[in-house]
Amino acid sequence: MMDAISEERLAQVAPGLATKIRQMADTLAAQGIYIRVVQGLRTVEEQDALYAQGRTAPGKIVTNDSGLQSYHCYGLAVDCVPSLNGPDEPYNPDWTQSHPNWRTMWSLGQSLGLTVGAFWTSFPDAPHFQIQGPYPVGKPNEELQQMLTAQGTEAVWAAVGVAV
């Protein structure tokens, strides 16, 4: 069960990823846990601005990936956060990552074949879920970077096998 804001964000990412996130949301909702997609597809410029935070721009560091290094720029990653409220109440994000709902969400995402950023050792990213098919976990390789730049997200999705 996804809210309208989540659905807007899922409409911009790879269909195979969107399907898995919806499946995760439905399974969690059956357990009384409601999530929202708080981030989806980002432009290279948006990713570069996030990367600048805590480096050359005000704020704390929130990512280790600039521009073409983030799977968000390929429509292959989303960030999800559980809500403190039920489905008929306004969304109220629960950023307390020690809450059991986070662990349930992470485990379910992993069981669906998603890469879960919470389990990364060098720079854990609790809300991050990605799908990259045969491509490396971490940063997209040069082949994907060139494909995105020359052909766009749909070509990347086809290469990764998540276009449908």
N, C-alpha and C positions, 0 to 999 in steps of 0.2 A: 504494500500500500504506500504509494508515493504521493506527496502533495504536489500542487501545481508548480511551485518553484523548482522542486526536484525534477519534475517532468520536463520543464523548459531546459534545464541544464542537460538532462539525459538525451534530449533531442539533438544535441550538438556533438555528442561523442559517438564512438563506434557502436553500431547496433549490437554487436556481440557483448560488449561491455555493459551497455544499457540493460540488456536482458538479464545478465548476471546480477547487476545491482538491484533490479526490480525483484528478482527471485530472492535475493538476500533480504530486501525490505519486507517482502511478503512473509517469509519465514520468521523474521524477527517480530513482525506485527502479531503473528499468531502467538508469540510469547509475551506480548504486551510491551515490546520495545519498538519505538518509532524513530526513524532516522530521516535526515534530510541530506541531500547532496548540496553541500555548501560551496563547492568549487567543481568546475568541469573543464571544458575546453578553455584554454588561455591562448591569447596571441603571444608571439615571441616578445613583443613590446611589454605586455603585461607581466610575462615571466621575468624579463630583464628588470622591470621595476621592483618586483618582489625580491629578486636577487640583490638589488642595490640596498635594500633595507639592512641597516646595521653595518653596512660597508661604506657606501658613499651617500646614503640617504638616511634620514632619521628613522628610528625604530629598531626593533631587535631582529636578529637574523632568523628568517623563517624557512629558508631553503638553501640548499647547496648547489642548485641547478640554475644556470642562466639559460635564456632563450631556447635554443634547439636541444638543450640537454635534458629537458623535462618532458616526460611522456604526456603531461597535460597539454602541451602544444600540438600533440598528434591526435588528440581526442581519445587517448588510450588510458587516461587516468581520471579519477574523480576523488574528491574528499567528502567523506560522510561523517556526520556527527549525530549521536543519539539525542533525543529530546527528553526533557524532564516532564513533559506533558503528554497526554493522550492525543489520539488522532483528531478529536473534535475541538481541541483547544489550540490557542496560538502556539506556534513553535517556540520552544525555549531551550536553546542548546545546553547540553550538559558537557562542559569541557573538562570535567573531573575524570581524567583517563584511568584513575584507579577504580572507578565504579565498575561493577561486574558487567554492566551492559556493554561497555567497550570490549571487554574480553570475549563476550559472546559474539559481538559483531565481527571482531578480528578472526575468531575461530571459524565462523560461518563463511566469511569471505575466503579464507584459505581453503576450506573444504570445497568451495566452488571453483577452485583453480586460479583465484586471483592472487597477485602479489600484494602482500599487506605491509605497508610502510612501517607499521608499529614494530615489526620484527627485524628491521634493519639495525645493524650494530653500530655503524659509523655515525648515522644521523637519523635516528628513529623519527618517523613521520606518522603519528597516530591515526589521523583521519584518512590516510592515503590508501587507495586501492587501484591497482593497475592490471592491465592485461597486455602482454606483448608478444604472444605467440612464440615463434622460434627465435625471436630477437633477445638480446641479453637483458637481464635484470640490471637495474641501475640506470645508466644513461643510454639513450638511443645511439646506435653506432652511425658511422659516416654514411652508410648505405641508406638508412632511414632518413637521416638529415637531408641528403640530396633528393631523395624521393619526395619528402614533404615540400621542400623548396621548389622543385621543378613541377610536381604533379598534384600536390595537395593531399588533404587528409584521406579522401576516399581511396586513392592509390595505396596509401599506407595501410588502410584498413584491409584492403584486398590482399596485400602482401602478408599481413599478419594473420589473415584468415578470420577476421571478425567483422567483415562487411555486412553479414546477414545475421 
